[in-house]
Amino acid sequence: MIEEIFTTDSLVLLSGILFIVGVLTTKFSSRIGLPSLILFMIVGMLMGSFVYFDNAHLAQMIGVFALVIILFEGGLQTKWSTLRPVILPSLSLATSGVLITSGIVAIAAKLILGFGWLEAVLFGAIVGSTDAAAVFAVLKGQNIKPKIGATLEAESGSNDPMAVFLTVAMIELITLPDASIFSLIGSFFVQMVVGVILGLIFGKLAVWGLNSINLDSSGLYPVFATAFALLTYGMTAFLNGSGLLAVYISAIIIGNADIAYRHSIFRFSEGFAWMMQITMFVILGLLAFPSELFAFDIIIKGLLMSFILMLVARPLAVFTSTFKMNYNIKELVFISWAGLKGAVPIVLATFPLLANIQGSHQMFNIVFFVVLTSCLVQGSSITWLAEKLNLTGPKVSEPTHSLELVSLGKADAEMIEYRMEDDAEIVGMTLLDIPFPTGSLVNAIIRDDQLIPPTATTIIKGGDFLYILSSRKHKKEIVQLLQKKSKNDTEQVG
């Protein structure tokens, strides 16, 4: 009994220390220009000196759960207006791009690592895709041009099915000699189709549920939305579809819909995603043993594979799969360099371990080393490269303070948060002159991180964050009013 209490208490204490260190690490990483996720992995490896952990199955389960939450949060933040123009190149990168990358890396793995052809292709499949967790974490808060940022995020959010398919297919071909490659290809297309369809269905259901069900506490809405993410993955996987793809698609639908308690849902998802990133990367760090990882043989082979992946395979895949898709040389160079590796390759590298494939431990160590190299070299230089290539856009400010009603219960009211665009019709007008619906009230205006007490004579400016209290039935009307463009701007466009 005492032993059980000690184990439980130790776990709680360790979790508290872990999350505090993780949060402080994000602040530290931004100052030294390193992605926080690489520091999370280093923390995990350092903890390995005190905590022995070699449960690949548990690490895989935690990794998949964390990826569901991270993809869901990334999808919520994805704007459809930005995503729509880059769907075709993103899908091309997520499919043919992964195939080309995997193929080139497989040839290198055959020559450098001495694997058989099936094992070499398996290695290529594991590191062939970009990682959503790494890309979302590194691009968050950066002022990369929307077109480029959307391309990278959409690619990383949708290329997991191809990587998982190739990995599982190669394992089946290695362990089951009678397996048919044609049946595996058919299975891939079924997974994609099922993932897309169920992602659309569950996304629509989630929007309907969030807007139709009056919950007693506003704090339940974020939990309800997250539950839909888990349900989407579970049901899609149960029906042999791509659960990760379904989660990403459903999150995009939810994030671009007019939903109740939007601010609460977004903030909860962001915080939960950070918790999952810290947990996942630390656990994956625990799974690696520094004495094995930094052996001379692994370092040399890992550096060679990283060099080929970053400077040969990824650029060839990007330039080939986006041929004649309206990207210039600078943009393609940046997309090539920003193909970060992260949690997905490490999680996929646990598959061969669990299947007891010959050489799987060496494969895992080299994959881990490649991920570390990618995060360290590519992740830390993304912002610098974007500035050198003139691919940074105007800095978009976010409110540093939030105004939110947390105890409305079943009241028919909602706080609307909206950032005014420079070309909006009401910019330059006083609050008295703006035809807000009856009963609506502007409670606060945040301008340049300063609170502006609203009065009848307050003039609205571009970049202002308005917080408007209104009944839910007027929400759509208010949003349309805020989004309406000025007549001069409309005439110029016409």
Secondary structure, 3 states (H helix, E strand, C coil): CHHHHHHHHHHHHHHHHHHHHHHHHHHHHHHHCCCHHHHHHHHHHHHCCCCCCCCHHHHHHHHHHHHHHHHHHHHHHCCHHHHHHHHHHHHHHHHHHHHHHHHHHHHHHHHHHCCCHHHHHHHHHHHCCCCHHHHHHHHCCCCECHHHHHHHHHHHHHCHHHHHHHHHHHHHHHHCCCCCHHHHHHHHHHHHHHHHHHHHHHHHHHHHHHHHCCCCCCCHHHHHHHHHHHHHHHHHHHCCCCHHHHHHHHHHHHHCCCCCCHHHHHHHHHHHHHHHHHHHHHHHHHHCCHHHHCCHHHHHHHHHHHHHHHHHHHHHHHHHHCCCCCCCHHHHHHHHHCCCCCHHHHHHHHHHHHCCCCCHHHHHHHHHHHHHHHHHHHHHHHHHHHHHCCCECCCCCCCCCCCCCCCCCCCCCEEEEEECCCCECCCCCEHHHCCCCCCCEEEEEEECCEEECCCCCCECCCCCEEEEEECHHHHHHHHHHHHCECHHHHHHHC
